[in-house]
Amino acid sequence: MPRPATAADLPQLADVLADAFSDYAWTNWTIPSQGRHERLRCLQLLYLQHAALPHGVVWVAEERTAVAAFLPSPTPDLPSAVLEHVVDTHGDRLEALREAEELVAAHRPDHDWVLATVAVAPAAQGRGQGGAVVTAGLEAIDGQGGTCLLETSDPRNLPFYRRLGFTIDALVSTPGPPVWIMTRTSHVPQ
């Protein structure tokens, strides 16, 4: 059963995210190969601690084996010291990330929320935990109305997100992996 995440959950959730994204085309392209797993874990923890938990909605499986983080749009600015750490962690891939971000940003429709990340620990995949934490997060933000946006660089994710009510708005070619932009309009209770 999913529940809202707490600060005590974040280190383990950063591990889950780093493990799940360790072979993801986007992170492999935007994060240097040297020390990639630790860099990825560091970035996930920074975003969870300084953006998602204080400003958004973070849902976790009770066993801490799945997580979904939603951020309001526009996303809050990170503190300057945290932003410097993010920049340093991206190292020599920062310019590639900036270039791709400019291309993708031009295709984003207006939205109120962003499904910033979702992951399931590899050993727990296939048990419905990913869908459960995303659904819990969507239900938490649905009462506020609006549109939720997500981006993925893995075409295998498209059926999963479609089952949750997302539709494809754009497919953006970047110098690295392609990016599918998807949105879902909230279901406001009557």
C-alpha positions in Angstrom: 0.0 0.0 0.0 1.6 3.3 -1.0 2.1 6.1 1.5 3.5 9.7 1.5 7.3 9.6 1.7 9.1 11.1 4.7 12.7 12.5 5.0 13.7 9.2 6.5 12.8 7.4 3.3 14.9 9.5 1.0 18.3 7.7 1.2 16.7 4.4 0.3 14.6 5.9 -2.4 17.6 7.5 -4.0 19.1 4.0 -4.1 16.0 2.7 -5.8 16.1 5.5 -8.3 19.8 5.1 -9.0 19.4 1.4 -9.5 16.3 1.8 -11.8 18.0 4.5 -13.9 21.4 2.9 -14.1 20.9 1.7 -17.7 18.4 4.4 -18.8 19.3 6.1 -22.1 18.8 9.6 -20.8 20.9 9.3 -17.7 23.5 7.4 -19.6 23.7 10.3 -22.0 23.5 13.2 -19.5 25.7 11.9 -16.6 29.4 11.1 -17.1 30.3 7.4 -17.2 32.9 7.7 -14.5 31.2 7.2 -11.2 27.8 7.3 -12.9 25.9 5.2 -10.4 27.0 7.4 -7.4 26.4 10.6 -9.4 22.9 9.4 -10.3 22.2 8.5 -6.6 23.5 11.9 -5.5 21.3 13.8 -8.1 18.2 11.8 -7.1 18.8 12.5 -3.4 19.4 16.2 -4.0 16.1 16.5 -6.1 14.1 14.5 -3.5 15.5 16.5 -0.6 15.4 20.0 -2.0 12.6 19.9 -4.6 10.2 17.0 -4.5 9.6 16.4 -0.7 9.4 20.1 0.3 7.5 21.4 -2.7 5.7 18.4 -4.3 4.1 15.1 -3.7 6.2 11.9 -3.1 4.6 8.5 -2.8 6.5 5.4 -1.8 5.6 1.7 -1.5 5.6 0.6 2.1 8.7 -1.5 1.6 10.5 1.5 0.0 10.8 -0.5 -3.2 8.9 2.0 -5.4 8.7 5.8 -5.6 6.9 8.4 -7.6 7.7 12.1 -7.2 5.5 15.0 -8.6 6.5 18.6 -8.7 4.3 21.7 -9.3 4.9 23.7 -12.4 6.8 25.9 -12.5 9.2 23.8 -10.5 10.8 25.6 -7.6 14.3 26.9 -7.9 16.9 24.9 -6.1 19.1 26.7 -3.5 22.3 28.0 -5.1 24.6 25.6 -3.2 22.4 22.6 -4.3 22.3 23.9 -7.9 26.1 24.1 -7.9 26.3 20.5 -6.7 23.9 19.4 -9.5 26.1 21.3 -12.0 29.3 19.6 -10.7 27.7 16.2 -10.7 26.7 16.5 -14.4 30.3 17.4 -15.1 31.3 17.4 -18.8 27.7 16.3 -19.8 26.1 19.6 -18.6 26.3 21.3 -21.9 24.6 18.3 -23.6 21.9 18.4 -21.0 21.3 22.1 -21.5 21.1 21.7 -25.3 18.6 18.9 -25.1 16.6 20.8 -22.4 16.2 23.7 -24.8 14.9 21.4 -27.5 12.5 19.6 -25.2 11.2 22.8 -23.5 10.1 24.2 -26.8 7.6 21.3 -27.1 6.1 21.2 -23.6 2.5 22.1 -23.4 1.2 24.2 -20.5 0.9 22.0 -17.4 0.4 22.3 -13.6 2.3 19.3 -12.4 5.3 17.2 -13.5 5.7 13.5 -12.8 9.4 14.1 -12.2 10.4 10.5 -11.6 9.1 7.1 -10.9 11.1 3.9 -10.2 10.7 0.4 -8.9 13.6 -1.6 -7.4 14.6 -4.2 -10.0 13.8 -7.1 -7.6 10.3 -5.7 -7.1 9.3 -5.0 -10.7 6.3 -6.6 -12.2 4.2 -6.5 -9.0 2.2 -3.4 -9.7 4.1 -1.2 -7.3 5.0 1.4 -9.9 1.4 1.8 -11.0 0.3 2.0 -7.3 2.7 4.8 -6.4 1.9 6.8 -9.5 -1.8 6.3 -9.0 -1.5 7.5 -5.4 0.3 10.6 -6.5 -2.2 11.3 -9.3 -5.0 11.0 -6.8 -3.3 13.4 -4.4 -2.9 16.1 -7.1 -6.2 15.4 -9.0 -8.3 17.4 -6.5 -6.3 20.5 -7.5 -7.2 20.1 -11.2 -4.9 20.8 -14.1 -2.6 18.8 -16.3 0.3 16.5 -15.3 3.2 16.2 -17.7 6.0 13.6 -17.9 8.9 12.9 -20.2 10.4 9.6 -21.0 13.2 8.4 -23.2 12.2 4.7 -23.2 9.5 3.6 -25.6 8.9 0.6 -23.3 7.4 3.0 -20.8 4.7 4.3 -23.1 2.1 1.5 -22.5 2.6 1.9 -18.7 1.8 5.6 -18.8 -1.0 5.2 -21.3 -2.7 2.8 -18.8 -2.5 5.6 -16.3 -4.3 8.0 -18.6 -1.4 9.8 -20.2 -1.3 10.6 -23.9 1.6 11.5 -26.1 1.8 15.2 -27.0 5.2 15.2 -28.7 8.2 13.2 -29.7 11.3 15.4 -29.6 14.6 14.4 -31.3 17.6 15.5 -29.3 21.4 14.9 -30.0 21.0 12.1 -27.5 18.0 9.8 -26.9 14.5 10.9 -28.1 12.1 12.3 -25.5 8.3 11.5 -25.5 6.3 14.2 -23.8 3.0 13.0 -22.3 0.2 14.7 -20.4 -2.8 13.7 -18.4 -5.7 16.0 -17.5 -6.7 15.5 -13.9 -10.0 14.0 -12.9 -11.5 16.5 -10.5 -14.1 14.9 -8.3 -17.7 16.3 -8.7 
